[in-house]
Amino acid sequence: MVVFLTLASLFLAVKINSELRGYGRQIPANVITVSGEGKVLVKPDIAIINIGVIKEDADLGRAQQNAAGIMDRLTKFLKENKVDEKDIKTTSYSISPRYDYKEGEQKLRGYEVFQNLEVKIRELAKVGLILSGAASRGANQVGSLTFSVDDPKKAKEEARDMAVKDAKEKSTRLSKNLGVNLKKIVSYSESGGEGPIPIFSKAEFGLGGDFPAPAPVPSGENEIRVLVYLTYEIK
């Protein structure tokens, strides 16, 4: 009996909590759902690149020391070019044994040390300089260049406002076409975010060969796109 009462109380508490949050509420049978879309174009204000170092040596300590030396030079170079310490983040560090295989036998050749930095560049004019400078200071994994918006919140709110307005206008037209009256909104949902980021070729950014020249600043725009769905009760 005690167990039954405990379970019943728990069920009731969960049910009340769900109802307060809106979960499990039944949507009226007579409804229509309309979608709305909002798009805002914004100029990218940050570039994100990945700079990595791979070093292999028969001696693990020496491989680690060589990789650490390059990373120290890279970090110093980045700070000299006004990249804030908070915008330099280690995203990966690994040590892997390397083997030679001969006549079915496995023999340890040495160790590979890999370390990767994710770098956020706020002065876009320095993108090319930093890419070429990183390579010249020993980075042998440089790439994954993307452009983004550091704080898309304002643009997303603007896109959401546009999407809601679009949905409401559609619902008004649709209700007239269907000959029904709209009552209250009984459901709302949204999706979306930052759209495709402009991508430029390696040649445009001087990523080929020995990184001969700084890259130009991109002129593309990012699209912040929000889709909303409004469900109306109708009569």
N, C-alpha and C positions, 0 to 999 in steps of 0.2 A: 504494500500500500504506500509506504514512504517513497519507494522508487517511482511508483506511478505518479504520485503527486509532484515529485521533483521534476520528472520528465514533462508533465502537463504544464507546470509553471514555466519551465524553460521554453517550451513550444509557444506559449502565450506571449512571453517576453520577446522572443524573436519575431513573432507575428506583428506585435504592436510596433516594434522598432522598424520593421520593413514597411509597414503602412505609413509611419511617420516620414520615412525617407522616400516614399512614393513607389517602392517596389511592390509588385503584385497587384497594384491597382488595375482594375479592369477599365479598358478604354471603351467608351460607348460604341455601340454597333454602327451607328450612322456617323461616319467620319470621312473626311478626305485628307489626303496628305499632299503637300506641295513642297517643291524644293526651290531653293534660291542659291545664287552663286555671286560671290564677290571677289574681285581681283584687284590687287594693288601692286604696281611695279615699283621696286625700290633699288637704288644703286647699292651694289655691294660695298661694304666699308671695312671688311677684313678678308685676309687670305689665310688659308690653313694649308700647311705643307707638312710632309713627313720626311724627316732626315734620319737615316739609319747608318750604322756601322757594322760590318761583319769582319771579324778577324779570326784567322785560324792559325794554330801553332801546335807543335808537338807538346809543348809545356802549357798547361792550363793557366798558370799564374801569369805567364808572359802574354798569352792571348788576352787575358783580362786587362793587363796593364796597358797593352797597345790600344785596345778599344777605349779604355778610360782616358788615355792621353788625348785621343782624337776628340772624344766627347768634351773634355775640358777646353780644348781649343775652339770647338764649335760654340760652346756656351759663352765663352769670352767674346767671340766674334759677334754673336747675336746681341749680347748686352751692349757692345760697342756701337751697334746699329739701332739702339733704342728699343730693343725688344725686351719687354718687361719680364722679370723672372716668373711671374704668375702665368705668363703666356708660353712658357717652355715646360712641357710636361713629358715625362718618360712614360710611354705607353706599352713598352715591351722590353724585356730583358731575358735572354735565354742562353743556356750553355748546352751544347750538344756534342756528344762524342762522334768522331768521324773514323770510319773503318775502310781499310783496303780489303778486297776479296780476291784471293788467288787460289785456284785449284780447290775451291770449296772451303777454304780456310779463311777465317775472319781475323784481321790483325788491326789493332788500334793504331790509327795514323796520327791522331791528335784531337784537338778540341776546337769547336767553333763557338765564338762568343758573338751574340747579336744584341744590339741595343738600338731602340728607336725613340726618337723625339717627335712629338707633335708640337708644331710651332705656329702660333697665331701672330700674323703680321698685321699691324694696324695702319702702318704707312705703306699704302699700296705701291707707291713709287719705288719702294725698296725691294719689291718681290724679286726682280731679276738679279739684283745685287746679292741678295741673301742666297738665292739658289746657286749662283755661280761661286760665291764665296764659300758656301758649305762644301761644295765639291772640291774646291782647291785646298781645303783644309782637311781632307781625308775622308769625308763622307762618301760612301760608295753605294748608298741606297737613298736616292733623292727623288721624290715624286709625290703622287696623290695631291696635286695642287687643286684646291677648290676655292671658290669665292662665295662669301655668305654675308649675312647681316647680323651684326653682333647682338642687337636687341630688336627682334621683329615684333615685339608686343604691340606697339602702337599701330604698325601696319596691319597686323592681324585683327586688331579691334576695328580698324577702319573697314577691312574686308568683311568682317562679320556684320557690321552695320549695313553695308551694301547688300549682303546676302539676305539678311532679314527683310530689308525693304523690297528686294526683288521677289522674295517668297510671298510677302503680303500683297504685292501688286498682282502676282499670278493668282493668288487665292481669290481676290476680288473679281478678276476677270472670269475665273473658272466658275465661281458661284453664280454669276450672271448667266453664263452659258448653260449651266446645269439647271438653273431655276431653283436654287436652294439658298437658304440663309445661313450665314456663318454664325456660330455661337462662340464659345470660348476655345482657346488653344488647350488641347489636352495632352500634347506630347511635343517635345522639342529635342532635336539632336543635331550635332554638327561634326564635320570632319574637315581635314585639310591642314595646311601649313605652308612651309616654304616650298616653292616649286622648283623646277629644274634650274641648276646653276650653270651659267655660261661656261662652256668648255672651249679651250683654245688648243691648237696643235702644239706639238713639242717645238716645232720650228719657230713659232711665234714667240715662245718663251725662252728661246735659247737653251732648250734642254738636251739638244743633241751634242754629240762629240765632247769637246772639252769645255762646255759652257762658255763660249767665246764672248757673249755680250749680255748685258742686263736685259731683262724682259720688259716689254711695254706694259703700261697700266691698262687693265681691261676696260672696255666701254660698255659692256653688256649690263643688263638689269636682271634682278631676281624677281620672280613672281610669287607673291603671297596670295594663296587662293583658299577660300573657305566655302564650304557647302553646308547649308542648313536645311533641315527638314521640319516643317510645321504641320502638325496634325490638328485639324479643326473638327469640333463637333458641329454637325449640321442639322437643320430641320426643314 
